[in-house]
Amino acid sequence: MFCLEGMPATNHLPQPDIGALYSDHHGWLQGWLRRKLGNAGDAADLAQDTFIRVLSKHEAPDVLAPRAYLSTIARGLVADFFRRQDLERTYLDTLAALPEQHTPSPEARALILEALTAIDAILDGMKPAMRQAFLLSQLEGLTYPAIAERLGVSLRTVNTYMADAIAHCHQVAPGMDSVRGMMQAIPPHIGAPVLQAPLKGRRQALRGLALLASGGAVGYAVYGSADDAAPWRSALAEYRTGVGEQRSVRLADGSLLILNTDSAVDVRFDTSQRTVVLRSGEIVIETAHRPHAGAPRDTRPFVVQTAHGAMRALGTRFTVRHAPESTTLVVLEHAVAVRPARAALQTPPVLVRAGQQLVFNAAGTAPLQTGDDLADAWRHGSIVVDNWPLSRLVAELGRYRTGHLACDSAVASLRVSGAFPVADTDQALAVLARSLPVRVRRLTRYWVTVGAA
């Protein structure tokens, strides 16, 4: 081995003071992760996992840039975290769609999820066709000829897929026997849709990218059509937030756009329009005032669009929440004119004034209601509720965290008032457990139910 004179012949630097690294940078790392994830509990867990990963490494970190080193490790863990989230979300959706007689017990659900997570990690890195062939063989028990017919490829190709897949399993797992053992713990009617779902999602995103890349008149023609509601529109939107995340954007005219959790927005400003397209989620709009006395007024209409219609701001501050079935508008200052998407041209818009709320869909509007003057309290970090049923508060908290958060029917009608933090929903749930006769039950970190104490 080559070494400089007087230096030891070793591949490793002396180990750094891990204790000092932890005490100097753990708080920073946990804050950094919390901003990424929007959840204090997940951030704390991943910060600990990062330092555990540091301890498990043989080489010393670059102590000249410890935060860059730690954030590099943490990014990999965050990627794994989101991959697991996607898997668990698909798993929960699959369970919800099953007939009651085919739904596994709570104990079995946890074991199945553990096996699904392990198998998904093993399959990561396989080419899509190879992965699908492997799952058809090991999970659904299809023969190689049946797989070839299902995939529309030759038997020789299937043989190649399977040989490469088995070699991959030997590289990343203890061996095929252990993989088969994990597969046997997963019912095929659950494992097949869950483990193949990521492939479907990636193909859908690629179709969206291809459509946008088509450009020209065809690309513009579908922009603003019913296809605006397609899920990939939200995924490719200009401004997006993840679950638990919020974001403020100062628009070109000086107006302020604030996105709440899990929201997606496109902005179209040109010489004739100022249009904000809310694809999903919730926003606050504060339209710009004149920069100074005597400045020219911007005469371009300021419009917020959803799949259900258009809202024209009349010098105002308001919130818009887009759900699949309807849009909810709450006007906090001045007024907004609303026109449902399928309203006749001669039908006058509905004028919603400060202190009012309107729910509408493409076909029409519900009666005007008194608006919640704290509808935008979330932008300051809280949900403020006054005599809400517990089920409504739990559903609202569920928007700010990943996974399944449910309220048992036995306690759903309990009334709640107060302010609850959106940045730490575990803390909000703990407050509920202390102040109400309820108990928070956790099957996993992502499957939580508020039930009777």
Secondary structure as UniProt FT lines:
FT   TURN            5..6
FT   HELIX           18..37
FT   HELIX           40..56
FT   TURN            63..64
FT   HELIX           66..97
FT   HELIX           100..102
FT   HELIX           106..123
FT   TURN            124..125
FT   HELIX           128..138
FT   TURN            139..140
FT   HELIX           144..151
FT   HELIX           155..172
FT   HELIX           176..184
FT   HELIX           188..214
FT   HELIX           216..222
FT   TURN            223..224
FT   HELIX           226..229
FT   HELIX           231..235
FT   STRAND          239..240
FT   TURN            243..244
FT   STRAND          247..250
FT   TURN            252..253
FT   STRAND          256..259
FT   TURN            261..262
FT   STRAND          264..269
FT   STRAND          274..286
FT   TURN            293..294
FT   STRAND          302..306
FT   TURN            307..308
FT   STRAND          309..313
FT   STRAND          317..322
FT   STRAND          327..333
FT   STRAND          335..340
FT   TURN            341..342
FT   TURN            345..346
FT   STRAND          350..353
FT   TURN            354..355
FT   STRAND          356..360
FT   STRAND          369..370
FT   TURN            373..376
FT   HELIX           377..380
FT   STRAND          382..389
FT   HELIX           390..398
FT   TURN            399..400
FT   STRAND          404..407
FT   TURN            409..413
FT   STRAND          415..421
FT   HELIX           425..435
FT   STRAND          438..444
FT   TURN            445..446
FT   STRAND          447..452
//
